Amino acid sequence: MVFAWAINFVLAKHALDQFDVGPFNFVRFGGMVVVGWLVLLATGGVHPIEPRDRLRLLIVSVVGYCGYVFGFSVGLHLTSAFSASLLLALVPLWIVVFNSLVEHRFPNTVSLAALALASAGVVTFVAARTSLSLGWGDLISLVVAGFYAGYLLLNRPLIDRYPPFTLITYGTTLAALPVLALTTYSIVGQDWSTISSTGWLAMVWVIIGPVFVAWSVWNWVQRHLATTRIAPLLFLVPVISGYAAWLILDEPIQLGQIVGTAAVIGGLILSHRAN
């Protein structure tokens, strides 16, 4: 699961180098809806949603799939795979902030220190880059991490009552309605002849891998293991992604980026222990 999420940044970036953002999301969301319903119909996974959960499912669809999945592609299009993976690794810190707001309490001293250390790591990482400066891609990726944190918190009551694959299919279907409406016009301007076989293979992966495979496994794991046991593994995502981006996409890695990544992971570990 950790490897799947890490390599997803690299494969999605490879696809976005050939697809424009609009067609990328049109194909991705359309493909996710088709794949999801084919599996549900074949396995008998169609379950009714109780009236009390329908509004929450709608909100989860907007936050998790429109906000996170769609926003992820926009941010990644405008920055590097390594940068996006590092900024999206800040999800646990967003959860600390959201929980503090919901519970009307100020984060404890250790949590504040973790936030400060991770923030310093992000600044160090971005300042060390030679090919990109801080821009919209980084800012969007940072906000998208907040969307994913919100999705995790909002989705928790639902995964206790419904099969993970069912929730994902329903969520992607609801989110696909505005996304497809927004991106339909863009497919006319896409030069489809320039997309290579590896570009299409990468697209197949982003349709099936990160959401249907990784998210389903993650939801299953959440139902059977305590979050405290599995959360530390997520700290490996930006490390694996950064190495894969260097190896596959030839993204340069500077010493400052390594130092910044270490600081961010240190902040995440500190936050995990504090909470």
C-alpha positions in Angstrom: 0.0 0.0 0.0 2.8 2.4 0.9 4.7 1.5 -2.2 1.5 1.9 -4.3 0.9 5.5 -3.0 4.6 6.4 -3.4 4.9 5.2 -7.0 1.6 6.8 -7.9 3.2 10.3 -7.8 5.7 9.2 -10.4 3.3 7.4 -12.7 0.7 10.2 -12.4 3.3 12.8 -13.2 4.4 10.7 -16.2 0.8 10.7 -17.5 0.4 14.4 -16.8 3.5 15.1 -19.0 1.4 13.7 -21.9 -2.2 14.5 -20.9 -3.5 18.0 -20.3 -5.1 18.3 -16.8 -8.7 18.4 -18.2 -8.5 15.2 -20.3 -6.4 13.5 -17.6 -9.3 13.9 -15.1 -12.0 13.2 -17.7 -10.4 9.8 -18.5 -9.5 9.1 -14.9 -12.9 9.8 -13.4 -14.8 8.2 -16.3 -12.6 5.1 -16.0 -13.0 4.9 -12.2 -16.8 5.0 -12.5 -16.8 2.3 -15.1 -14.4 0.0 -13.3 -16.1 0.6 -9.9 -19.6 -0.3 -11.1 -18.4 -3.3 -13.2 -16.8 -4.8 -10.0 -19.8 -4.0 -7.8 -22.2 -5.5 -10.3 -20.0 -8.6 -10.7 -19.5 -9.2 -7.0 -22.9 -8.1 -5.7 -21.4 -5.2 -3.9 -24.2 -2.8 -4.4 -25.6 -1.8 -1.0 -28.2 0.9 -0.2 -27.0 3.9 1.8 -29.0 4.6 4.9 -30.8 8.0 4.9 -28.7 9.2 7.9 -25.5 8.6 5.9 -26.4 10.2 2.6 -25.4 13.7 3.4 -22.1 12.6 4.8 -21.4 10.5 1.7 -22.1 13.5 -0.4 -19.7 15.7 1.6 -17.1 12.9 1.6 -17.4 12.8 -2.2 -16.8 16.5 -2.6 -14.0 16.7 -0.1 -12.2 13.4 -0.9 -12.7 13.0 -4.7 -13.4 16.5 -6.0 -11.0 18.2 -3.5 -8.3 15.6 -3.1 -8.3 13.4 -6.2 -9.0 16.2 -8.7 -6.9 18.7 -6.8 -4.0 16.3 -6.6 -3.7 16.2 -10.4 -3.8 20.0 -10.6 -1.1 20.4 -8.0 1.1 17.6 -9.4 0.8 19.1 -12.9 2.4 22.4 -11.6 5.1 20.9 -9.4 7.4 17.9 -9.2 6.5 14.4 -8.1 8.9 14.6 -5.1 7.5 17.9 -4.0 3.9 16.8 -4.2 4.6 13.6 -2.3 6.3 15.6 0.5 3.6 18.2 0.8 0.9 15.6 0.8 2.7 13.7 3.6 1.6 16.6 5.9 -1.8 15.0 6.2 -1.3 14.0 9.9 -0.5 17.6 10.8 -3.7 18.8 9.1 -5.5 16.2 11.2 -4.0 17.6 14.4 -5.2 21.1 13.4 -8.7 19.9 12.5 -9.1 18.0 15.7 -8.0 21.0 17.7 -10.6 23.1 15.9 -13.3 20.6 16.4 -12.5 20.0 20.1 -11.9 23.8 20.7 -8.5 23.2 22.2 -5.0 24.5 21.4 -2.5 21.9 20.2 0.0 20.8 22.9 3.6 22.0 23.0 4.9 18.9 21.3 2.4 19.1 18.5 3.3 22.8 17.9 7.0 21.8 17.8 6.1 19.1 15.3 4.3 21.7 13.1 7.2 24.1 13.3 9.8 21.4 12.4 7.8 20.1 9.5 7.1 23.7 8.2 10.8 24.4 8.4 11.5 21.2 6.5 9.1 22.3 3.7 10.7 25.7 3.4 14.2 24.1 3.3 13.0 21.6 0.7 11.5 24.2 -1.6 14.4 26.6 -1.2 16.9 23.9 -2.3 15.2 23.1 -5.6 17.0 24.3 -8.7 14.3 23.7 -11.3 11.2 25.0 -9.6 10.3 27.9 -7.2 7.5 28.0 -4.7 4.4 28.3 -6.8 0.8 27.3 -7.3 1.6 23.6 -7.6 3.1 23.6 -4.1 0.3 25.7 -2.6 -2.4 23.5 -4.2 -0.6 20.3 -3.0 -0.5 21.8 0.5 -4.2 22.6 0.5 -5.0 19.2 -1.1 -3.3 17.5 1.9 -5.9 19.3 4.0 -8.7 17.9 1.8 -7.4 14.4 2.3 -7.2 14.9 6.1 -10.8 16.0 6.1 -11.8 13.0 4.0 -10.2 10.6 6.4 -12.0 12.2 9.4 -15.4 12.4 7.6 -15.1 8.9 6.1 -14.3 7.1 9.3 -18.0 6.6 10.4 -18.9 5.3 7.0 -16.2 2.6 6.7 -17.5 1.0 9.9 -20.9 0.4 8.2 -20.2 -0.2 4.5 -17.7 -2.2 2.3 -14.7 0.0 1.3 -15.1 -0.7 -2.4 -18.8 0.2 -2.3 -18.0 3.6 -0.6 -15.3 4.4 -3.1 -17.5 3.6 -6.1 -20.4 5.6 -4.8 -18.0 8.5 -3.9 -16.3 8.6 -7.3 -19.7 8.4 -9.1 -21.0 11.4 -7.2 -17.7 13.3 -7.8 -17.6 12.4 -11.4 -20.7 14.4 -12.2 -19.2 17.8 -11.8 -15.7 16.7 -12.8 -16.9 15.3 -16.2 -19.1 18.3 -16.8 -16.1 20.6 -16.1 -13.6 18.7 -18.2 -15.7 17.5 -21.2 -14.8 20.6 -23.3 -11.0 20.0 -22.8 -10.9 16.6 -24.6 -11.4 18.4 -27.9 -8.1 20.2 -27.6 -6.1 17.2 -26.5 -3.6 15.8 -29.1 -4.3 12.2 -28.5 -1.7 11.0 -31.1 1.1 12.3 -28.9 0.3 10.0 -26.0 2.7 7.0 -25.8 1.9 3.5 -24.7 3.6 4.2 -21.4 1.4 7.2 -21.0 -1.7 5.1 -21.4 -0.3 2.4 -19.0 0.3 5.1 -16.4 -3.3 6.3 -16.9 -4.5 2.7 -16.4 -2.6 2.7 -13.1 -4.0 6.0 -11.8 -7.5 4.8 -12.6 -7.2 1.5 -10.8 -4.2 1.6 -8.4 -4.3 4.5 -6.0 -8.0 4.7 -5.3 -9.5 1.2 -5.9 -6.5 -0.8 -4.7 -4.6 1.3 -2.2 -7.7 3.1 -0.7 -9.6 -0.2 -0.4 -6.7 -1.8 1.4 -6.2 1.2 3.6 -9.9 1.2 4.6 -9.7 -2.5 5.3 -6.6 -2.0 7.4 -8.2 0.8 9.4 -11.0 -1.6 10.3 -8.7 -4.3 11.6 -5.6 -2.5 13.0 -5.1 0.5 15.2 -4.0 3.6 13.3 -1.0 4.0 15.7 0.4 0.7 14.3 0.2 1.6 10.6 0.6 5.4 10.5 4.5 5.3 10.9 4.7 3.4 7.6 3.2 6.4 5.7 6.4 8.3 6.6 8.1 6.2 3.9 5.9 7.5 1.1 7.9 10.7 0.2 11.2 8.8 0.6 10.2 6.1 -1.9 8.5 8.6 -4.2 11.5 10.9 -4.2 13.9 8.1 -5.1 11.5 6.8 -7.8 11.1 10.3 -9.3 14.9 10.6 -9.5 15.3 7.2 -11.0 12.4 7.3 -13.5 11.7 10.9 -14.2 15.2 12.2 -13.8 14.1 14.8 -11.2 17.2 16.3 -9.5 17.6 15.8 -5.8 19.7 18.4 -3.9 21.2 18.1 -0.4 18.8 20.7 0.9 15.9 18.6 -0.3 17.2 15.6 1.6 17.6 17.7 4.8 14.1 19.2 4.3 12.5 15.8 3.8 14.2 14.5 7.0 12.9 17.5 8.9 9.4 17.0 7.6 9.5 13.3 8.5 10.9 14.2 11.9 8.0 16.5 12.5 5.5 13.8 11.4 7.1 11.3 13.8 7.1 13.8 16.6 3.4 14.6 15.9 2.5 10.9 15.8 4.1 10.3 19.2 2.4 13.3 20.7 -1.1 12.4 19.5 
